[in-house]
Amino acid sequence: MEVAKNGGKTGMRRTAGFTLLELLVVIVIIGLLAAYVGPKYFAQLGKSEVTIAKAQIESFEKALDTFRLDVGRYPNTEEGLGVLVTAVPSVGAKWNGPYLKKGVPPDPWGHPYKYKGPEAGAEYIITSEGRDGQPGGAGEDADITSR
């Protein structure tokens, strides 16, 4: 006669799997990692939006310089950046655009860029008002301007 090695209980086996305690420990570790990495990731995301705005402004500057070479002047405030995509009667036959392939995009936060022509005292000024869309600010809310 054979005695079962599992204490006399036949047919009962332990199935492979994780206990509730093991699952809770893994969830806590994942939560701690997310709490450490998350803020660093979102800080980089904010910096990348500022970098994108600066790159877009540089692209506008190049298009404006090409426009000036063709037309002989920078657009005035009334014409704005839209004249880089669509000719207006005030430009005349010298317009050789479009100077931007895909139109004038909004800034990375979804706000339109502000353009002031030569009558503003400089050649022109292009401004993104940052994340908050309001003049001034600090950090990601700070204004980003050309020149």
N, C-alpha and C positions, 0 to 999 in steps of 0.2 A: 504494500500500500504506500502511495506517495503522498507526501504532505506538500501542499502548495507553498511556494517560497514567499508569497505575498501575504503571509499572515492567515492563511486559510481561506482567503477570499479569492474565488476563481473568476476569471473573466473581466476583472477590473484593471484597466491600464490607465496610466497618466498620459493624456494627450499633449502634444507639443503646443506651446503657445506662450503668451506673455501674461504675467499677473497684472492686476490693476496697479499695484505699487510700481512695477517696472514702467508701465505706460505713463504714470504720473511723473516719474523721475525724468523720462525723456521729454515730456511736454514742458516741464520746468526748465530744462536745459535749453530747449529751442526758444522758449520765451526770454531767457536771459541773453541769448545770442541776438535775438531780434531787438531787444532793448538796447544793446550795445551798438549794433550795426545800423539800426534804423536812423537815428539822428545824424550819423555821419553821411549816410546815403542822401538824405534830404538836404543837408547842407551843400553837398556837391551838386545836387539838382539846381539849387538856387544860383550857385556860381555859374553853372552852365547856361542858365537863362540870360544872365548878364553878358556872358561871352557871346551868345547868339545875337543879342541886341547890338553889341559893338560890331560884330561881323556884318550884320545887315546894314548898319549905318555906313560902314566902309564901302559896301556894295553900292549904296545910294550915292556916295561921294564920287566913286568911279563913273557911274552913269551920269551924274551931274557934270563932271569934267568933260565927258564925251559930248554931252548936250551943248556945253559952252563952246567947244571946238566947232561944232556944226553951226549953231545959231549965232554965236558971238556974244552971248550973255548967259547968265544963270537965270532960271525961272524966277518970276516974282512970287510974292506970297500968295497972291490970288490964284496963279496957275498951279502952284504947289508941286508935289511929287507926281501927281497924276499926269503931268505933261511929259513925263518920261515914258509913259505907256501909250498915250493918245495925243495926237497933235491937236492944237487949238488954233483958231484963226490968228491970234496975236503973235504966233511964232513965225508964220509965213512958210515959204517954200523951202527954207533951209533945213527944216526938221527932217532928220534922217533916222527916225526911230522905228520901232520901239527900242528904248535903251535898257529896259528891264524885260526879261523873258516872260516872267509869270505875273506881272503886275506888282503893285505895291502891297506887300504883306503887312499885317498888323505886327506889333512887337510881340515878343514871346509870351506876354501876359494877356494878349488879345486887345490891347489898346492901339489906336492909330498913332503913327508917328506924327509929330508936329513939325512943320516946315515954315521957316521965315526966310524970305528972299533977301537980296542985297540991300533993300531999303531998311533992313533992321540994323544996319551999321557994319556988318561984316559981309563977306561974300554970300553966305547963307548959314543957317543954323538948323540942324536936324536934331530933334529931341524925342527921347522916350522917357516918359515920366515914371518908369519903374513899375514894380509890382502893384503898388497902390493906385496908380493912375492919377496921382495928385502931384502938383509941383513941389519940389524940395524932397525932403525925406533923407533917411540914412540906410545903409546896408542895401538890401534888395529893393527897398522903396526909393532909393536915391535916383535922381535924374541921370540919364546917360545922354550926353550931347556930342555933336561933332565939333571938332576943333577946339 
